[in-house]
Amino acid sequence: MNSRTKVIHIEGIVGSMEMSIDLPDELKNDPNFAVRGLALVAHPHPLMGGTMDNKVAQTMARAFNQLGYVSVRPNFRGVGGTEGVHDDGVGELEDLLHVTDWMRTPSSWGEFEATANQAWAANANTLPLVVSGFSFGSFVGSHLVQRLSELGRPAERLVMVGSAAGKWTLAQVPADTILIHGELDETIPLIDVLDWARPQELTVQVVPGADHFFHRRLHCIRNIITGAWLGMPDHRK
């Protein structure tokens, strides 16, 4: 955790939800900094040690911070200070939908000292929303993006790291989805991801030598995400 990370609790569907908010460095000195958007980061499987403080999830949040996004990393049900019990992705999907509604409500941010007086918060309902997830989080994230589209509140983009292809049933994802996978992933073999991506004609960005948790390759995740935004429209300009 660093000076731009704040841990908060909000009222969720089955009780209190614990979340980390990661703010761009610029907001520390300039409350009027033009935030580019909001980014939701979903962590790996709760029953296998996954939490919002997972190193891959933190790396993703920081990458979005560098791009000017405010990042939110919620703990899934039964993890840390989040109440409830694991629900195999069903309840977790509803929880993430609830979190996106919270993120897109300007008054939500006024409840917390860290964001109460920042100018961007008043326009949170107009900011682009990125959905991202690691492993189990990518599974839930894929269904969240599908649900948001059906509701007429589409996400700006989806980022999937250590995609859960072959382990859980993923939703069909947008053509511009960013897929990042380790060459030596022992939990979710690369071939399973390629088999899932092939019929959808999705590009998989493979990190050579990386295992499932991207030990000593975390910087590659950051570089791929930030690089993918080069040339994309920026609503602030």
Salt bridges, closest charged atoms under 4 A:
GLU18 OE2 - HIS9 NE2 3.96
ASP22 OD2 - ARG73 NE 2.71
ASP25 OD1 - ARG4 NE 2.74
ASP53 OD1 - ARG73 NH1 3.50
ASP88 OD1 - HIS86 NE2 3.46
GLU92 OE2 - HIS86 ND1 3.19
GLU94 OE2 - ARG147 NH2 2.87
ASP95 OD2 - ARG77 NE 2.55
ASP101 OD1 - ARG153 NH2 2.97
ASP176 OD2 - ARG157 NE 3.91
ASP185 OD2 - HIS181 NE2 3.20
ASP185 OD2 - HIS212 ND1 2.70
ASP195 OD1 - ARG198 NH1 2.90
ASP211 OD2 - HIS215 NE2 3.97
ASP234 OD2 - ARG36 NH1 3.85
ASP234 OD2 - ARG236 NH2 2.95
